[in-house]
């Protein structure tokens, strides 16, 4: 239990720093993005990672993906864990996506202590949010493209995209189509693994391993990107290069009323459940 409390405290500290101390981190907020990148970089270095910045231009400015790598000793394929650190303009972005960055950093810390057999790359992406959303200017697209160019074999990519908001009231969970309620819960007390059809086996493997070690409820969906929300994060950039990828999410605007508003603040998140997710995911990746 002490381990879970440490995870919970670390998650909250990162979310508070990014969303409350730094605040809005849009593509226009260059100083705030730089402070965020520095924070992420220093954390990964402190955990013993080899860290590099992947810099890329947009509209005359330079943005950075922060990449921390831990070498495995068995498999030639890499596993990518990613999350974006930018926000939409004018929002503090506690859930979207300081929560994902907090999860990424804490997963990196736990992995450094108990290394996996496969090489794992923890990548904090810039420029996920509009107006770059779903374009080739996204940091995740730049990174995925570089992997393909360098002929890097990728086992799969997991995007941590809004992992902190939960609700226990019946009817608080919404879906893109009403018939989804026949198959999925009415309460937002679960975490979701969401990907395309081509990533179904990878998603299923991680989900099954997660369920063996965690009490946090998990639901999954692998379907066509025509379903609104399925491709709404960095994992979709990896599909462009035929890499299996899915996102782990609290379902964003289908649950969180603070999505893309000034109300997306640190105090609205559930750090106990976030800790269950990250500790379970770490154990699952060891299987």
C-alpha positions in Angstrom: 0.0 0.0 0.0 2.9 2.3 0.6 3.9 1.9 -3.1 0.4 2.9 -4.2 0.5 6.0 -1.9 3.8 7.0 -3.4 2.4 6.6 -6.9 -0.7 8.6 -6.0 1.4 11.4 -4.5 3.7 11.6 -7.5 0.8 11.7 -9.9 -0.8 14.5 -8.1 2.4 16.5 -7.8 3.0 16.4 -11.6 -0.6 17.3 -12.4 -0.5 20.2 -10.0 2.8 21.5 -11.4 1.8 21.4 -15.0 -1.8 22.6 -14.7 -1.6 24.9 -11.7 1.9 26.3 -11.6 2.6 26.4 -15.4 -1.0 26.5 -16.6 -2.0 26.8 -20.3 0.4 25.1 -22.6 -0.9 25.6 -26.1 1.2 25.9 -29.3 1.2 29.7 -28.7 2.6 29.4 -25.1 6.2 28.8 -26.0 7.7 29.6 -22.6 5.2 27.4 -20.8 5.8 24.5 -23.3 9.6 24.9 -22.7 9.1 24.8 -18.9 7.0 21.7 -19.3 9.6 20.0 -21.5 12.3 20.9 -19.1 10.3 19.4 -16.2 9.7 16.1 -18.1 13.3 15.9 -19.2 14.7 16.4 -15.7 12.3 13.8 -14.3 13.3 11.2 -16.8 17.0 11.9 -16.3 16.6 11.6 -12.5 15.1 8.1 -13.1 18.3 7.1 -14.9 17.0 7.3 -18.5 19.0 8.3 -21.6 16.9 11.3 -22.7 16.9 13.2 -26.0 14.9 16.0 -27.5 13.4 15.5 -30.9 13.0 19.0 -32.2 10.8 20.0 -35.1 9.5 23.3 -36.6 6.1 24.7 -37.0 5.2 28.2 -38.1 8.7 29.5 -37.4 8.9 28.1 -33.9 10.6 25.0 -32.6 8.8 22.4 -30.6 10.1 19.3 -28.8 9.3 15.7 -28.2 11.0 14.4 -25.1 12.2 10.8 -25.4 13.4 8.6 -22.5 14.6 5.1 -23.3 15.3 2.1 -21.2 17.1 -0.8 -22.9 15.7 -4.3 -22.7 17.8 -7.4 -22.8 15.8 -9.9 -24.9 13.5 -8.5 -27.6 14.5 -6.4 -30.6 11.1 -4.7 -30.8 10.4 -1.6 -28.8 7.3 -0.6 -26.8 6.3 3.1 -27.0 4.4 4.7 -24.1 3.3 8.3 -25.1 1.3 11.3 -23.8 1.1 14.9 -25.0 2.0 17.8 -22.8 0.3 20.6 -24.6 -3.2 22.0 -24.0 -5.9 23.8 -25.9 -5.4 27.6 -25.6 -6.5 29.1 -22.3 -7.0 25.9 -20.4 -4.9 24.5 -17.5 -5.3 20.9 -18.9 -5.2 18.9 -15.7 -7.0 15.9 -17.2 -6.1 16.8 -20.8 -3.3 16.0 -20.6 -1.3 16.6 -17.4 -2.9 13.4 -16.2 -1.4 11.4 -19.1 2.1 13.0 -18.6 1.9 12.2 -14.9 1.1 8.6 -15.7 3.9 8.4 -18.2 6.5 9.8 -15.8 5.3 7.5 -12.9 5.3 4.5 -15.2 8.8 5.4 -16.3 9.9 5.6 -12.7 8.4 2.2 -11.8 9.9 0.7 -15.0 13.4 2.0 -14.1 13.1 0.1 -10.8 11.8 -3.1 -12.3 13.0 -3.2 -15.9 11.1 -5.1 -18.6 12.8 -7.4 -21.1 11.8 -5.2 -24.0 13.2 -1.8 -24.8 10.6 0.8 -23.7 10.5 4.4 -25.0 8.6 6.9 -22.9 7.7 9.9 -25.2 6.1 13.2 -24.2 4.7 14.7 -27.4 4.1 18.4 -28.3 1.4 19.7 -30.5 -1.4 17.2 -30.1 -4.2 19.8 -29.7 -5.9 21.9 -32.3 -5.0 23.5 -34.7 -2.4 20.7 -35.2 -4.8 17.9 -34.2 -4.9 15.1 -36.9 -2.2 16.7 -39.0 1.3 15.8 -39.9 2.6 18.6 -37.6 1.7 16.6 -34.5 4.7 15.7 -32.4 3.5 12.1 -32.4 3.4 12.0 -36.2 6.9 13.4 -36.4 8.1 10.7 -33.9 6.2 7.8 -35.6 7.5 8.8 -39.0 11.1 8.9 -37.7 10.7 5.3 -36.4 9.5 4.1 -39.7 12.3 5.9 -41.5 14.9 4.3 -39.2 13.2 0.9 -39.7 12.6 0.5 -36.0 10.5 -2.5 -35.1 7.6 -1.5 -32.8 5.7 -4.1 -30.8 3.0 -1.5 -30.1 2.2 2.0 -28.8 0.1 3.0 -25.9 -1.2 6.6 -25.6 -2.1 7.9 -22.1 -4.8 10.3 -23.0 -6.9 11.8 -20.1 -6.7 9.2 -17.3 -7.8 11.1 -14.3 -11.6 11.7 -14.3 -14.0 9.2 -12.9 -17.7 9.4 -11.9 -19.9 7.0 -9.9 -23.3 8.4 -10.7 -25.5 6.3 -12.9 -25.9 8.0 -16.3 -22.8 10.1 -16.0 -21.1 8.1 -18.7 -21.9 8.9 -22.3 -21.1 7.3 -25.6 -20.9 8.3 -29.3 -24.0 6.2 -30.1 -26.9 5.3 -27.7 -26.7 1.6 -28.4 -23.3 1.5 -26.7 -25.2 1.5 -23.4 -26.3 -2.0 -24.1 -22.7 -3.2 -23.9 -20.9 -0.7 -21.7 -21.4 0.7 -18.1 -23.6 3.7 -17.3 -21.2 4.8 -14.6 -17.8 6.3 -15.5 -15.9 4.2 -13.0 -13.8 2.4 -15.5 -10.8 3.0 -17.7 -11.0 2.4 -21.5 -8.6 0.9 -23.9 -9.5 2.2 -27.4 -7.9 1.4 -30.7 -8.5 0.5 -34.4 -9.3 -3.0 -35.7 -5.7 -3.6 -36.8 -4.6 -3.1 -33.1 -7.1 -5.5 -31.6 -4.7 -8.3 -30.7 -2.2 -5.8 -29.1 -5.0 -4.2 -27.2 -6.4 -7.5 -26.0 -3.0 -8.8 -24.9 -2.4 -5.7 -22.7 -6.0 -5.7 -21.4 -5.9 -9.4 -20.4 -2.6 -8.8 -18.6 -3.9 -5.7 -16.9 -7.0 -7.5 -15.6 -4.9 -10.2 -14.0 -3.2 -7.7 -11.7 -5.6 -4.8 -11.2 -8.9 -4.3 -9.5 -9.7 -1.2 -11.6 -12.5 -2.0 -14.1 -11.4 -1.8 -17.7 -13.4 -1.8 -21.0 -12.1 -2.0 -24.5 -13.1 -1.1 -28.0 -11.4 -1.8 -31.3 -13.4 -0.4 -34.2 -13.3 1.9 -37.2 -12.1 5.5 -36.8 -15.6 6.5 -38.0 -16.7 6.1 -34.4 -16.2 9.6 -32.9 -13.3 9.6 -30.4 -11.6 6.4 -31.5 -8.7 8.3 -33.3 -8.7 11.4 -31.0 -5.1 11.2 -29.8 -1.5 10.4 -30.5 -2.0 6.7 -31.1 -3.6 7.5 -34.4 -0.4 8.9 -35.7 1.1 5.4 -35.4 -1.6 3.9 -37.5 -0.4 6.0 -40.4 2.8 3.9 -40.3 1.1 0.5 -39.7 2.1 0.3 -36.1 -0.4 -1.3 -33.6 -1.5 1.4 -31.1 -4.3 2.2 -28.7 -5.1 4.8 -26.1 -5.9 4.4 -22.5 -8.5 7.0 -21.6 -11.2 8.1 -19.2 -13.2 8.7 -22.4 -12.7 12.5 -22.3 -15.8 14.5 -23.3 -18.0 11.4 -22.9 -17.5 11.7 -19.2 -15.6 14.8 -18.1 -17.7 18.0 -18.1 -14.5 20.0 -17.8 -13.0 18.9 -21.1 -11.3 21.7 -22.9 -12.5 24.3 -20.4 -11.0 26.5 -17.7 -12.5 24.0 -15.2 -10.1 21.3 -16.1 -8.3 21.7 -12.8 -6.1 19.4 -10.6 -8.6 19.1 -7.8 -11.2 17.4 -10.1 -9.1 14.3 -10.6 -9.2 10.9 -8.8 -5.5 10.2 -8.0 -6.3 6.9 -6.2 -7.8 5.4 -9.3 -5.0 6.9 -11.4 -2.5 5.1 -9.1 -4.4 1.8 -9.5 -4.2 2.3 -13.3 -0.5 3.0 -13.4 0.6 0.3 -10.9 -1.6 -2.2 -12.8 -0.2 -1.2 -16.1 3.3 -1.5 -14.9 2.7 -5.1 -13.7 0.9 -5.9 -16.9 3.8 -4.8 -19.1 6.0 -7.2 -17.1 3.9 -10.2 -18.3 
